[in-house]
Amino acid sequence: MCYPTRKNGYHVGSYDLEGKPSMFEGDVAHRLMERLRLSRWLRKLPPRLVWASFVFVSGFVSVAILAGLALVAHSPFVFPSVGPTAFLLYFMPLAPTASPRNTLCGHAIGIGCGYASLWLVGLEHAPSAILEDLHWPRVLAAAMALATTGALMVLLGVVHAPAGATTLIVALGIITAPAHLGIMELAVALLALQALAVNRLAGIDYPLWSNHRSLPGLSK
């Protein structure tokens, strides 16, 4: 359960029963406008519109930077699961799953489990599932990749849902070259750095690593 707090008539955050901050609708957008001395515009704009605008601009800039790097370097700096990760980092930055720890470790686990599953069934050099008919070894690789990714994220307390898409990207053979797998993790790190800069600018106490619990009793 969360209790919202107000400042000058606007929501600036909320806290759970343990007094820890949790995300509240419009919180990031409101703090950003206040930090930039634009808070008076909040009286003229619906909070949801401000919030949506913040997510739109932040997501556009972040993914555009990664896509630009991909274009210049001809490397997979942008891939499907970057999208939901960017959304989490700007839509609910104080959620445990959006912390740099969960983001980086979750995707790393997804990449590792995806490649390990390919290796176990002997498909690490096979064409992607898009270029060939789906067969049982591919089905087994995809199922193992997702299952082990989910289990390890829970066991290690680094739950990050978009990592489930990352592991399938690898297990389905879409991105498999070891060098490209490293680029994927680098892209996630760059995205987390961008989120740190934007959210700190907005006045949100976005953690440098993690100050929150992913699941009760699981985080160290």
N, C-alpha and C positions, 0 to 999 in steps of 0.2 A: 504494500500500500504506500502511496506517495502523497506528500503534502506540499502543494505549491506555495511559493512565497512570492510576494509582490514588491516592486519598487517603483514609486511614482505612478502607481496604477497599472503597471505592466508586469506580466510574469517574467521573472528572471531566473527561475530554477525551481526544483523540487527536491525533497529529501525523503529517503525511505525511513523505516522504523529505527534503523541504526544510525541515522543522521548522515548517511552518505548521499551524495548528489545523484539524481537520476534525471533522465531526459524529460522535458516537458515541451509540448507543442509550441513552436515559435521561439524557443529559448535562444537558440544560436542566432537566428536572424535578428531578434530584438537586441541581444548583446552587441552584435556587430554594428548595428545602426547607432546604438548608444556610444560605442567606442569611437565611431566616426562622427559623432555629434550630429546624427541625423534622427534622433529619437522623436523629434516633433512630428516627423512624417508618419509615425506609428498611429497618430490620431486620425490620419486621413486614409490609411490603408488597412484592409482586413488582415489580421495576424496570419491567417493561412496563406494569403497572397505573398506576404513578406517572406514567410518560411519557404514557400514554393520557389520564389525568385532566388533565394539564397542557394537552395539545392540545385536549381537549374544552372546558375552561373558557376558555382563551385564544381559541379560535376562536369560541365562543359569544358572548363579550363583544364581540369585535372586530366581528363581523358584525351583532350586535344594535345596536351604536352606529350603524353605517352605515345599517341598515334604519330605525332611528329617525329619522335625519336625512332619509332618503328620504320617510318618512311625513309629517314636518313640512314639508319644503320642496317636496314633490311633484316631486322630481327624482331621477334614477337614480344615487343614491349607492351602491346595491347592484345588482349584475348578476352573471350566472353565473360569469364568470372571477374574480370576487373570492374565490370559494370556494377554488379551488386555490392562489391566491396566499396566502391566509391560512394554508392548510395548510403550504405551503413555509416561510413566515416563522417558524412555530412548531415544525414538525417537524424542520427542518434549517436553522436560522438561520445557521450558519457556511458553508453552501454558497454558492459564488459566485453562483448563480442567485437566491438569496434576498436578496442585498444590496440596499440602497436604490437604488443605481445601476442594477442590472439590472432591478429591479422597475419603477422609474419610467420608465426609457428604453425598456424592452421594451413596456410598455403604450402609451407615447406613439407608438412606431413602429407598433404594431398599429392604434391609432386612426387615425393618419395614412394608413397604407396602405389600410385599409378604406374610408375616405372617398374617397381618391384613386381607388380602383378603381370605386367607385360613380359618381364624376364622369366617368371615362373612358368608361363605358358608358351614361351618361345616366340613371342610376337614383337620383340623390341625393334626388329628391322623390317617388319611387315608393313604393307601399305595401310593407310588409315581406313577405318570402317566406312568412310564416305566413298572411297575408291574401289571397294570390293564388297561382295555380299557378306552379310553378317553370318558368322559361324560360331559353333559352340566354344572354342577357345577364347574368342573375343568376348562372348557373353560372360564366361567365367572370369576373365580379366577385369571387366567392368564391375561385376558384382563384388569381387574380392577387393578391388580398389576402393569402392565406396564404403564397403563394410569396415575395412580396416582403418580407413581415414576417420570415419565417424567414431569408432571405438577408441582409437588413440587420442583423438581430440578430447573426448570425454574423460578418459583416464588421466590425461595430462592437464586437464583444466584449461584448454586453449580452444574452446569451441568457436568456430567461425564458419557459418553456413556456406558462404561462397566457395570455400575450399572443397566442398563436395562437387562443385562444377569443375574445379581445377583438376581434380583427380580423374574425372571422366574424360576431360580433354586429352589427358595423357593416355589413359587406358584405352581409349578409342583410337589411338594412333594419330591424332590430329597434330600434336607436338610431341616429339619423342627424342630429338637429338639432345644429348647431354648438355651441350653448350646452350641450346635454346631453353632447356629447363632452368639453367642458371639465370638466363635473361628474364624468365618469368618471375623468379623470386626477386630479382633486382627491380623489376617493374613494380612489384608489390611494395618494396621498401621505399621507392620513390613516391608512390601514392601515399604511403603513411607519413612521409616527411611533408608532403604538401598539405595533408590534413592537419598535421601538427601546426604548421605555419598559419593556416586559415583559421582554425579553431582558436588558437591562442590570440590571434588578431581580434577575433570575435569576443574575447574575454572569457572563453570557456576553458576550464582547467583540464584540458586534454592531456592525458599522461604521456610522459616521455617513454614509458614502457608499459607499466600496468600498476594501478593502485586499487584495482577492483577484483572481486571474485567472479570467475566465469560460472561456476556452479557451486552451491554450498558444499563446503567440505572437500572440494577437489583442488582448489588453488593453494599453492604453497604460501 
